[in-house]
Amino acid sequence: MEFATKLAWLLLAAVHAAPSAVAFAPGLVERLYGVERAGAVGLLLTHRGALFLAVLSVSVLAAFDPGARRAAALVVGISIVGYLILYAAAGALDGPLRTVALVDVAALAPLGFVIWRAAADQA
């Protein structure tokens, strides 16, 4: 079961890899989100990349440190479920934002698994 738990955490880290890369390669803002990297929106999306780097990092930490898993599940859950709620509220837009939503929907399975494992480990 521990192997599956680690794998799920690493899958959740992988989900956040592309948006994290924006922190190091701001030109990805255009490719991933269809927004010019120059200007306020590009800057905010680049900063968002740094925040996703934190989500990716806590996911990797949780893969190898069981003590970090409950807090990491909270952070990753807010990231994934929060985006899906915002996306639905915005009217399920087309384009790159739909791709993000589809990736996040796929991430619900490993997220549910790690939440279940974190709860089971605390019981």
DSSP file (Angstrom, degrees, kcal/mol; ACC not computed):
  #  RESIDUE AA STRUCTURE BP1 BP2  ACC     N-H-->O    O-->H-N    N-H-->O    O-->H-N    TCO  KAPPA ALPHA  PHI   PSI    X-CA   Y-CA   Z-CA
    1    1 A M     >        0   0    0      0, 0.0     4,-2.1     0, 0.0     5,-0.1   0.000 360.0 360.0 360.0 -32.6    0.0    0.0    0.0
    2    2 A E  H  >  +     0   0    0      1,-0.2     4,-2.7     2,-0.2     5,-0.2   0.885 360.0  53.7 -64.1 -37.9    2.9    2.4    0.7
    3    3 A F  H  > S+     0   0    0      1,-0.2     4,-2.6     2,-0.2    -1,-0.2   0.931 109.3  48.0 -61.2 -44.4    4.1    2.0   -2.9
    4    4 A A  H  > S+     0   0    0      2,-0.2     4,-2.4     1,-0.2    -1,-0.2   0.876 111.1  51.6 -63.4 -37.7    0.7    3.0   -4.2
    5    5 A T  H  X S+     0   0    0     -4,-2.1     4,-2.3     2,-0.2    -2,-0.2   0.935 111.3  46.2 -65.3 -46.9    0.6    6.0   -1.8
    6    6 A K  H  X S+     0   0    0     -4,-2.7     4,-2.4     1,-0.2    -2,-0.2   0.917 112.4  51.3 -61.3 -42.9    4.0    7.2   -2.9
    7    7 A L  H  X S+     0   0    0     -4,-2.6     4,-2.2     1,-0.2    -2,-0.2   0.912 108.9  50.9 -61.2 -43.0    3.0    6.8   -6.6
    8    8 A A  H  X S+     0   0    0     -4,-2.4     4,-2.2     1,-0.2    -1,-0.2   0.917 110.5  49.1 -62.1 -43.1   -0.2    8.8   -6.0
    9    9 A W  H  X S+     0   0    0     -4,-2.3     4,-2.0     1,-0.2    -1,-0.2   0.903 111.1  49.7 -63.2 -39.8    1.7   11.6   -4.4
   10   10 A L  H  X S+     0   0    0     -4,-2.4     4,-2.2     2,-0.2    -1,-0.2   0.846 108.4  53.2 -69.7 -32.0    4.2   11.7   -7.3
   11   11 A L  H  X S+     0   0    0     -4,-2.2     4,-1.9     2,-0.2    -1,-0.2   0.905 108.8  49.8 -64.9 -40.9    1.3   11.7   -9.8
   12   12 A L  H  X S+     0   0    0     -4,-2.2     4,-1.0     1,-0.2    -2,-0.2   0.871 109.7  51.2 -65.9 -35.6   -0.1   14.7   -7.9
   13   13 A A  H >< S+     0   0    0     -4,-2.0     3,-0.6     1,-0.2     4,-0.3   0.918 108.0  52.7 -63.9 -42.4    3.3   16.4   -8.1
   14   14 A A  H >X S+     0   0    0     -4,-2.2     3,-1.4     1,-0.2     4,-0.6   0.863 101.3  60.0 -62.7 -36.3    3.4   15.7  -11.9
   15   15 A V  H 3< S+     0   0    0     -4,-1.9    -1,-0.2     1,-0.3     3,-0.2   0.847 109.7  43.7 -58.6 -33.3    0.1   17.4  -12.3
   16   16 A H  T <X S+     0   0    0     -4,-1.0     4,-1.4    -3,-0.6    -1,-0.3   0.405  91.5  88.7 -94.1   2.4    1.6   20.5  -10.9
   17   17 A A  H <> S+     0   0    0     -3,-1.4     4,-2.0    -4,-0.3    -1,-0.2   0.939  85.3  48.8 -68.1 -48.0    4.9   20.3  -12.9
   18   18 A A  H  X S+     0   0    0     -4,-0.6     4,-0.7     1,-0.2     3,-0.2   0.948 114.5  43.6 -61.9 -49.9    3.8   22.2  -16.0
   19   19 A P  H >4 S+     0   0    0      0, 0.0     3,-0.6     0, 0.0     4,-0.3   0.831 112.4  55.5 -65.7 -26.5    2.3   25.2  -14.2
   20   20 A S  H >< S+     0   0    0     -4,-1.4     3,-1.8    32,-0.2     4,-0.4   0.857  96.1  65.2 -68.2 -34.6    5.4   25.2  -11.9
   21   21 A A  H >X S+     0   0    0     -4,-2.0     4,-2.1     1,-0.3     3,-1.3   0.757  85.0  73.9 -61.1 -24.3    7.7   25.4  -14.9
   22   22 A V  T << S+     0   0    0     -4,-0.7    -1,-0.3    -3,-0.6    -2,-0.2   0.812  86.1  64.3 -59.5 -29.9    6.2   28.9  -15.6
   23   23 A A  T <4 S+     0   0    0     -3,-1.8    -1,-0.3    -4,-0.3    -2,-0.2   0.823 114.2  31.2 -62.8 -30.4    8.2   30.2  -12.6
   24   24 A F  T <4 S+     0   0    0     -3,-1.3    -2,-0.2    -4,-0.4    -1,-0.2   0.665 130.4  35.0-101.1 -21.3   11.4   29.3  -14.4
   25   25 A A    ><  -     0   0    0     -4,-2.1     3,-2.7     1,-0.1     4,-0.2  -0.691  62.8-177.9-135.2  79.9   10.3   29.9  -18.0
   26   26 A P  T >  S+     0   0    0      0, 0.0     3,-1.9     0, 0.0     4,-0.4   0.715  76.5  75.6 -56.0 -21.3    7.8   32.8  -18.2
   27   27 A G  T >> S+     0   0    0      1,-0.3     4,-0.9     2,-0.2     3,-0.9   0.730  79.8  72.9 -62.2 -20.1    7.4   32.2  -21.9
   28   28 A L  H <> S+     0   0    0     -3,-2.7     4,-3.3     1,-0.2     5,-0.5   0.706  76.9  78.7 -66.5 -18.6    5.2   29.2  -21.0
   29   29 A V  H <> S+     0   0    0     -3,-1.9     4,-1.9    -4,-0.2     6,-1.1   0.907  96.0  45.8 -55.8 -41.5    2.5   31.6  -19.9
   30   30 A E  H <> S+     0   0    0     -3,-0.9     4,-1.5    -4,-0.4    -1,-0.2   0.929 116.8  43.2 -67.7 -45.4    1.6   32.1  -23.6
   31   31 A R  H  < S+     0   0    0     -4,-0.9    -2,-0.2     1,-0.2    -1,-0.2   0.908 122.0  36.5 -70.2 -42.3    1.7   28.4  -24.4
   32   32 A L  H  < S+     0   0    0     -4,-3.3    -3,-0.2     1,-0.1    -2,-0.2   0.858 135.4  17.2 -79.9 -35.4   -0.1   27.1  -21.4
   33   33 A Y  H  < S-     0   0    0     -4,-1.9    -3,-0.2    -5,-0.5    -2,-0.2   0.492  92.3-121.3-120.4  -6.7   -2.7   29.8  -20.8
   34   34 A G  S  < S+     0   0    0     -4,-1.5     2,-0.4    -5,-0.4    -4,-0.2   0.816  71.5 125.6  69.2  29.0   -2.8   31.8  -24.1
   35   35 A V        -     0   0    0     -6,-1.1    -1,-0.2     6,-0.1    -2,-0.2  -0.951  67.5-109.1-122.6 139.2   -1.8   35.0  -22.3
   36   36 A E        -     0   0    0     -2,-0.4     6,-0.2     1,-0.1    -9,-0.0  -0.418  21.8-138.1 -64.3 140.2    1.1   37.3  -23.2
   37   37 A R  S    S+     0   0    0      5,-0.1     2,-0.2    -2,-0.1    -1,-0.1   0.762  81.0  84.7 -75.3 -22.7    3.8   37.1  -20.6
   38   38 A A  S    S+     0   0    0      4,-0.1     4,-0.4     3,-0.1     3,-0.2  -0.540  81.2  29.4 -76.5 144.3    4.4   40.9  -20.6
   39   39 A G  S  > S-     0   0    0     -2,-0.2     4,-2.1     1,-0.2     5,-0.2  -0.357 105.9 -51.7 101.1 179.8    2.1   42.9  -18.4
   40   40 A A  H  > S+     0   0    0      1,-0.2     4,-2.6     2,-0.2     5,-0.2   0.882 130.2  49.5 -64.6 -43.4    0.3   42.4  -15.1
   41   41 A V  H  > S+     0   0    0      1,-0.2     4,-2.4     2,-0.2    -1,-0.2   0.913 111.6  49.8 -66.7 -40.9   -1.6   39.2  -16.0
   42   42 A G  H  > S+     0   0    0     -4,-0.4     4,-2.0    -6,-0.2    -1,-0.2   0.904 111.4  49.6 -61.8 -41.3    1.6   37.5  -17.3
   43   43 A L  H  X S+     0   0    0     -4,-2.1     4,-2.5     2,-0.2    -2,-0.2   0.921 110.8  49.3 -63.3 -44.6    3.4   38.6  -14.0
   44   44 A L  H  X S+     0   0    0     -4,-2.6     4,-2.3     1,-0.2    -2,-0.2   0.894 111.2  49.3 -63.5 -38.8    0.6   37.2  -11.9
   45   45 A L  H  X S+     0   0    0     -4,-2.4     4,-1.5     2,-0.2    -1,-0.2   0.844 109.5  52.0 -70.3 -32.0    0.6   33.9  -13.8
   46   46 A T  H  X S+     0   0    0     -4,-2.0     4,-1.3     2,-0.2    -2,-0.2   0.910 110.8  47.7 -67.4 -41.7    4.4   33.7  -13.4
   47   47 A H  H  X S+     0   0    0     -4,-2.5     4,-1.9     1,-0.2     3,-0.3   0.892 106.6  57.6 -63.1 -38.9    4.0   34.2   -9.7
   48   48 A R  H  X S+     0   0    0     -4,-2.3     4,-2.4     1,-0.2    -1,-0.2   0.868 100.7  58.2 -57.4 -36.8    1.3   31.5   -9.8
   49   49 A G  H  X S+     0   0    0     -4,-1.5     4,-1.6     1,-0.2    -1,-0.2   0.888 103.6  51.4 -60.1 -39.7    3.9   29.2  -11.2
   50   50 A A  H  X S+     0   0    0     -4,-1.3     4,-1.3    -3,-0.3    -1,-0.2   0.889 109.4  50.1 -64.7 -38.5    6.0   29.8   -8.1
   51   51 A L  H  X S+     0   0    0     -4,-1.9     4,-1.6     1,-0.2    -2,-0.2   0.885 108.5  52.1 -67.2 -37.5    3.0   28.9   -5.9
   52   52 A F  H  X S+     0   0    0     -4,-2.4     4,-2.9     1,-0.2   -32,-0.2   0.817 102.1  60.6 -67.4 -28.8    2.5   25.7   -7.9
   53   53 A L  H  X S+     0   0    0     -4,-1.6     4,-2.6     2,-0.2    -1,-0.2   0.881 103.4  51.1 -62.1 -36.7    6.1   24.9   -7.3
   54   54 A A  H  X S+     0   0    0     -4,-1.3     4,-2.4     2,-0.2    -2,-0.2   0.906 110.3  48.2 -65.6 -41.0    5.2   25.0   -3.6
   55   55 A V  H  X S+     0   0    0     -4,-1.6     4,-1.7     2,-0.2    -2,-0.2   0.926 113.0  48.1 -65.2 -44.0    2.3   22.5   -4.3
   56   56 A L  H  X S+     0   0    0     -4,-2.9     4,-2.2   -40,-0.2    -2,-0.2   0.928 112.0  50.3 -59.6 -45.4    4.6   20.3   -6.3
   57   57 A S  H  X S+     0   0    0     -4,-2.6     4,-2.6     1,-0.2    -2,-0.2   0.902 109.6  48.7 -62.7 -43.2    7.2   20.4   -3.5
   58   58 A V  H  X S+     0   0    0     -4,-2.4     4,-2.3     1,-0.2    -1,-0.2   0.823 109.6  54.4 -68.8 -29.0    4.8   19.5   -0.8
   59   59 A S  H  X S+     0   0    0     -4,-1.7     4,-1.5     2,-0.2    -2,-0.2   0.916 110.3  45.2 -67.8 -43.4    3.5   16.6   -2.9
   60   60 A V  H  X S+     0   0    0     -4,-2.2     4,-1.0     2,-0.2    -2,-0.2   0.917 112.4  52.1 -65.6 -42.3    7.0   15.2   -3.3
   61   61 A L  H >X S+     0   0    0     -4,-2.6     4,-1.8     1,-0.2     3,-0.9   0.929 108.6  50.8 -57.1 -45.8    7.7   15.7    0.4
   62   62 A A  H 3< S+     0   0    0     -4,-2.3    -1,-0.2     1,-0.3    -2,-0.2   0.810 100.8  63.2 -64.9 -29.8    4.5   13.8    1.2
   63   63 A A  H 3< S+     0   0    0     -4,-1.5    -1,-0.3     1,-0.2    -2,-0.2   0.851 120.0  23.6 -61.5 -32.2    5.5   11.0   -1.0
   64   64 A F  H << S+     0   0    0     -4,-1.0    -2,-0.2    -3,-0.9    -1,-0.2   0.499 120.0  57.3-115.5  -6.6    8.5   10.3    1.3
   65   65 A D    ><  -     0   0    0     -4,-1.8     3,-2.2    -5,-0.2     4,-0.4  -0.851  57.6-169.1-128.9  96.4    7.5   11.8    4.6
   66   66 A P  G >  S+     0   0    0      0, 0.0     3,-1.2     0, 0.0     4,-0.4   0.779  85.6  66.2 -56.0 -27.4    4.3   10.3    6.0
   67   67 A G  G 3  S+     0   0    0      1,-0.2     4,-0.3     2,-0.1     3,-0.2   0.707  99.6  51.5 -67.1 -19.0    4.1   13.0    8.6
   68   68 A A  G <> S+     0   0    0     -3,-2.2     4,-2.4    -7,-0.2    -1,-0.2   0.509  85.2  91.8 -92.0  -5.6    3.6   15.6    5.9
   69   69 A R  H <> S+     0   0    0     -3,-1.2     4,-2.5    -4,-0.4     5,-0.2   0.847  80.6  50.5 -68.1 -39.0    0.7   13.9    4.3
   70   70 A R  H  > S+     0   0    0     -4,-0.4     4,-1.6     2,-0.2    -1,-0.2   0.957 116.6  41.2 -64.9 -48.0   -2.3   15.4    6.1
   71   71 A A  H  > S+     0   0    0     -4,-0.3     4,-2.2     1,-0.2    -2,-0.2   0.901 115.2  51.9 -65.3 -40.3   -1.2   19.0    5.5
   72   72 A A  H  X S+     0   0    0     -4,-2.4     4,-3.0     1,-0.2     5,-0.3   0.889 105.9  54.7 -63.7 -38.9   -0.1   18.2    1.9
   73   73 A A  H  X S+     0   0    0     -4,-2.5     4,-2.3     1,-0.2    -1,-0.2   0.886 108.4  49.8 -61.6 -38.0   -3.5   16.7    1.2
   74   74 A L  H  X S+     0   0    0     -4,-1.6     4,-2.3     2,-0.2    -2,-0.2   0.945 113.6  44.5 -63.9 -48.4   -5.1   19.9    2.3
   75   75 A V  H  X S+     0   0    0     -4,-2.2     4,-2.0     2,-0.2    -2,-0.2   0.937 117.6  43.2 -63.7 -48.3   -2.8   22.0    0.1
   76   76 A V  H  X S+     0   0    0     -4,-3.0     4,-2.6     1,-0.2     5,-0.3   0.884 112.9  53.7 -67.8 -37.9   -3.1   19.8   -2.9
   77   77 A G  H  X>S+     0   0    0     -4,-2.3     4,-2.4    -5,-0.3     5,-0.7   0.912 107.9  49.6 -62.3 -42.6   -6.9   19.5   -2.4
   78   78 A I  H  X5S+     0   0    0     -4,-2.3     4,-1.4     3,-0.2     5,-0.3   0.913 112.0  50.0 -62.0 -41.5   -7.4   23.2   -2.3
   79   79 A S  H  X5S+     0   0    0     -4,-2.0     4,-1.5    -5,-0.2    -2,-0.2   0.956 119.9  33.2 -61.1 -52.0   -5.3   23.5   -5.5
   80   80 A I  H  X5S+     0   0    0     -4,-2.6     4,-2.0     2,-0.2    -2,-0.2   0.965 125.4  38.3 -74.5 -54.1   -7.2   20.9   -7.5
   81   81 A V  H  X5S+     0   0    0     -4,-2.4     4,-2.3    -5,-0.3     5,-0.2   0.885 114.2  56.9 -68.0 -37.3  -10.8   21.3   -6.1
   82   82 A G  H  X<S+     0   0    0     -4,-1.4     4,-2.3    -5,-0.7    -1,-0.2   0.921 107.9  46.9 -59.1 -44.7  -10.5   25.0   -5.9
   83   83 A Y  H  X S+     0   0    0     -4,-1.5     4,-3.1    -5,-0.3     5,-0.2   0.928 110.7  52.0 -64.2 -43.4   -9.6   25.3   -9.6
   84   84 A L  H  X S+     0   0    0     -4,-2.0     4,-2.3     1,-0.2    -1,-0.2   0.883 110.3  48.6 -62.2 -37.4  -12.5   23.0  -10.6
   85   85 A I  H  X S+     0   0    0     -4,-2.3     4,-2.4     2,-0.2    -1,-0.2   0.935 114.2  45.6 -65.8 -46.1  -15.0   25.1   -8.6
   86   86 A L  H  X S+     0   0    0     -4,-2.3     4,-1.6     2,-0.2    -2,-0.2   0.901 112.5  51.4 -63.8 -40.8  -13.7   28.3  -10.1
   87   87 A Y  H  <>S+     0   0    0     -4,-3.1     5,-2.2     2,-0.2     6,-0.4   0.924 111.8  45.9 -62.7 -45.7  -13.7   26.8  -13.6
   88   88 A A  H ><5S+     0   0    0     -4,-2.3     3,-1.5     1,-0.2    -2,-0.2   0.910 111.2  52.6 -64.2 -41.7  -17.3   25.6  -13.3
   89   89 A A  H 3<5S+     0   0    0     -4,-2.4    -1,-0.2     1,-0.3    -2,-0.2   0.798 104.8  56.9 -64.8 -28.0  -18.4   29.0  -11.8
   90   90 A A  T 3<5S-     0   0    0     -4,-1.6    -1,-0.3    -5,-0.2    -2,-0.2   0.481 127.9 -97.0 -82.7  -1.6  -16.8   30.7  -14.9
   91   91 A G  T < 5 -     0   0    0     -3,-1.5    -3,-0.2    -4,-0.3    -2,-0.1   0.712  58.0 -78.0  96.6  22.4  -19.0   28.7  -17.2
   92   92 A A      < -     0   0    0     -5,-2.2    -4,-0.1    -6,-0.1    -1,-0.1   0.961  64.5-147.6  51.2  66.6  -16.5   25.9  -18.2
   93   93 A L        -     0   0    0     -6,-0.4    -1,-0.1     1,-0.1    -2,-0.1  -0.153   4.6-121.2 -65.0 155.8  -14.5   27.9  -20.7
   94   94 A D    >   +     0   0    0      3,-0.1     3,-0.6     4,-0.1    -1,-0.1  -0.251  68.9  37.2 -85.2 178.9  -12.9   26.4  -23.8
   95   95 A G  T >> S-     0   0    0      1,-0.2     4,-1.4     2,-0.2     3,-1.1  -0.409 118.0 -11.3  83.0-151.6   -9.2   26.4  -24.7
   96   96 A P  H 3> S+     0   0    0      0, 0.0     4,-1.9     0, 0.0    -1,-0.2   0.797 130.6  60.2 -59.1 -30.1   -6.3   26.0  -22.4
   97   97 A L  H <> S+     0   0    0     -3,-0.6     4,-2.0     1,-0.2    -2,-0.2   0.843 101.7  53.6 -68.5 -31.1   -8.4   26.4  -19.3
   98   98 A R  H <> S+     0   0    0     -3,-1.1     4,-2.6     2,-0.2    -1,-0.2   0.894 105.9  53.5 -67.0 -39.2  -10.4   23.4  -20.3
   99   99 A T  H  X S+     0   0    0     -4,-1.4     4,-2.3     2,-0.2    -2,-0.2   0.923 108.1  50.0 -60.6 -43.7   -7.2   21.3  -20.5
  100  100 A V  H  X S+     0   0    0     -4,-1.9     4,-2.5     1,-0.2    -1,-0.2   0.924 110.8  50.3 -59.0 -44.7   -6.3   22.4  -17.0
  101  101 A A  H  X S+     0   0    0     -4,-2.0     4,-2.5     1,-0.2    -2,-0.2   0.899 109.2  50.6 -62.7 -41.1   -9.7   21.3  -15.8
  102  102 A L  H  X S+     0   0    0     -4,-2.6     4,-2.1     2,-0.2    -1,-0.2   0.897 110.6  48.9 -65.4 -39.6   -9.5   17.9  -17.5
  103  103 A V  H  X S+     0   0    0     -4,-2.3     4,-1.8     1,-0.2    -1,-0.2   0.920 112.1  49.2 -63.9 -42.8   -6.1   17.3  -15.9
  104  104 A D  H  X S+     0   0    0     -4,-2.5     4,-0.6     2,-0.2    -2,-0.2   0.873 108.0  53.3 -66.1 -36.1   -7.5   18.3  -12.5
  105  105 A V  H >< S+     0   0    0     -4,-2.5     3,-1.1     1,-0.2     4,-0.4   0.924 109.7  48.7 -62.5 -42.8  -10.5   16.0  -12.9
  106  106 A A  H >< S+     0   0    0     -4,-2.1     3,-1.0     1,-0.2    -1,-0.2   0.848 106.0  58.6 -63.4 -32.9   -8.1   13.2  -13.6
  107  107 A A  H 3X S+     0   0    0     -4,-1.8     4,-2.1     1,-0.2    -1,-0.2   0.620  84.5  81.0 -73.3 -12.2   -6.1   14.2  -10.5
  108  108 A L  H <X S+     0   0    0     -3,-1.1     4,-2.9    -4,-0.6    -1,-0.2   0.849  86.5  58.4 -62.3 -32.1   -9.2   13.7   -8.3
  109  109 A A  H <> S+     0   0    0     -3,-1.0     4,-2.1    -4,-0.4    -1,-0.2   0.974 111.0  37.5 -65.3 -55.2   -8.5    9.9   -8.3
  110  110 A P  H  > S+     0   0    0      0, 0.0     4,-2.5     0, 0.0     5,-0.2   0.868 116.6  55.2 -65.2 -30.6   -5.0   10.1   -6.8
  111  111 A L  H  X S+     0   0    0     -4,-2.1     4,-2.3     2,-0.2     5,-0.2   0.948 108.1  47.3 -63.4 -47.5   -6.1   12.9   -4.6
  112  112 A G  H  X S+     0   0    0     -4,-2.9     4,-2.4     1,-0.2    -1,-0.2   0.891 111.9  52.1 -59.4 -39.4   -9.0   10.9   -3.2
  113  113 A F  H  X S+     0   0    0     -4,-2.1     4,-2.6     2,-0.2    -2,-0.2   0.935 110.5  45.6 -64.1 -46.7   -6.7    8.0   -2.6
  114  114 A V  H  X S+     0   0    0     -4,-2.5     4,-2.6     2,-0.2    -1,-0.2   0.851 112.6  51.5 -69.6 -31.3   -4.1   10.1   -0.6
  115  115 A I  H  X S+     0   0    0     -4,-2.3     4,-2.4    -5,-0.2    -1,-0.2   0.933 111.3  47.9 -66.2 -44.6   -6.8   11.7    1.4
  116  116 A W  H  X S+     0   0    0     -4,-2.4     4,-2.5    -5,-0.2    -2,-0.2   0.922 113.9  47.0 -60.1 -45.0   -8.2    8.3    2.3
  117  117 A R  H  X S+     0   0    0     -4,-2.6     4,-2.6     2,-0.2    -2,-0.2   0.906 111.0  51.3 -65.1 -41.7   -4.7    7.0    3.2
  118  118 A A  H  X S+     0   0    0     -4,-2.6     4,-1.0     1,-0.2    -1,-0.2   0.907 113.3  45.5 -62.9 -40.0   -4.0   10.1    5.3
  119  119 A A  H  X S+     0   0    0     -4,-2.4     4,-1.0     1,-0.2     3,-0.3   0.906 113.2  49.7 -67.8 -41.5   -7.2    9.6    7.2
  120  120 A A  H  < S+     0   0    0     -4,-2.5     3,-0.4     1,-0.2    -2,-0.2   0.872 107.7  54.0 -65.7 -37.0   -6.6    5.8    7.6
  121  121 A D  H  < S+     0   0    0     -4,-2.6    -1,-0.2     1,-0.2    -2,-0.2   0.769 108.1  50.6 -69.3 -24.9   -3.1    6.4    8.9
  122  122 A Q  H  <        0   0    0     -4,-1.0    -1,-0.2    -3,-0.3    -2,-0.2   0.677 360.0 360.0 -84.5 -18.7   -4.5    8.8   11.6
  123  123 A A     <        0   0    0     -4,-1.0    -1,-0.2    -3,-0.4    -2,-0.2   0.472 360.0 360.0 -75.4 360.0   -7.1    6.3   12.8
